[in-house]
């Protein structure tokens, strides 16, 4: 599932040209903005059937935290 | 000096959608203050009652709770509601939603839902209102609340912009199609207005984003009354020679 999760992140943020680590703080990515956030939330909903509430999303910093949250609520 | 005030709406009956809040509510209040009987259409009857309470001559007005997402219901219920109030002199379609959806993840159901509320519902209402039995012998004025997004783009707003640009396109053709029936069609395209909904926008929480939005509006951000006053003009006899137009009310946003 981690592999699929990373694929979704790469696809949503259009960062096919580089490696990502689960420890990455994705909100610090150069590509990150409000539109990227909407795209990511929609893609995660599509691919994992998980709707992330904005309050929860605000607290999440790293990809690992995002991944853990998805597993928890799935 | 003329005794007749061409800007008055006295004696006119105006139907307004989206009247339970924001721009629709402001238009209802402005129309009533200019002497019109207003017929309010919205989802929530309690909130429509709040609008009626803000209107002058509250007891003269009418309201109907109707979900514009449901076209079948509009067809079933709207005509019987509006018939006792005929003739109708004006219509304002202020109902609508403004989703922010990245194009990449846009779904067909989101497209259909937004078009239904912003445009398709207006089509059904206009088709009913333009029937000769409902129309005033002195003509009719139909006003669509569009947006500056009908003219320019914004990231994440492609769906909203599609509906608002389509609305302006519709207005121009209907102006020609209905001119011989003395029905005028015009759009109003506001930019950022201080509505309860826009006050909750993401950019309002970000100082830099808010400063940027403000700097794009030489006259500052708009108030509901700025759009409502434009609507009053287009509904009144003062605009009897105006049809097929898109009135930009944007504090200078599109001027540069």
Interface residues (C-beta under 8 A of the other chain):
Chain A: X34 X35 X36 X38 X39 X42 X43 X46
Chain B: X100 X101 X102 X104 X105 X155 X156 X202
